[in-house]
Amino acid sequence: MADVDFMNSLVIHLIDGIVTDSNTKTESYDKEFTIQEEIEEKLNRIFYIIESIFYNSLFNSKIFYRKNYFWTLFAALNHQLYGVLDADIPRVDHFSNDNFDANINLFISKISLFESEFLESEYGSDNTNHSIIEFEKFHRTRTTSKEERKLRVKILCEYLIN
């Protein structure tokens, strides 16, 4: 059942953006679903990209396989591809839907560097970027909170522009 709930949270993200997960929220979609084709297309595109990333020899993740981190990667990809979140969350033109395939190795390089900094912070590095510490903190506490989810996605997207 947890897998179904997780998949529901990904689909709800595609429909409504970043929201706080709740059973009530999920139940509100049990009625008529009129945008099925659009959501299915986006879902398939994002999963195709994630599969391409995870099976790429340049990518060796230790964190993005974890459920909460996967959700953040999924949401960041959705925003980079389709620009669906608030304007204060940056987008990189290289990672728009039209340009992503040609720049997948650049994306992999950036999230690999991000993860490297993240893992360094877990081992107590004194030079850890404050946003990396916040990223880790928001993945440990209240992982379904709208505000903390938004901050997690924003931190990852900001890292993509550097």
Salt bridges, closest charged atoms under 4 A:
ASP16 OD2 - LYS25 NZ 2.97
ASP21 OD2 - ARG149 NH2 2.88
GLU38 OE2 - LYS42 NZ 3.59
ASP86 OD2 - LYS150 NZ 2.64
ASP88 OD1 - LYS150 NZ 3.64
ASP88 OD2 - LYS154 NZ 3.38
ASP101 OD1 - ARG45 NH1 3.15
GLU134 OE2 - HIS130 NE2 3.76
GLU134 OE1 - LYS137 NZ 3.57
GLU136 OE2 - ARG140 NE 2.64
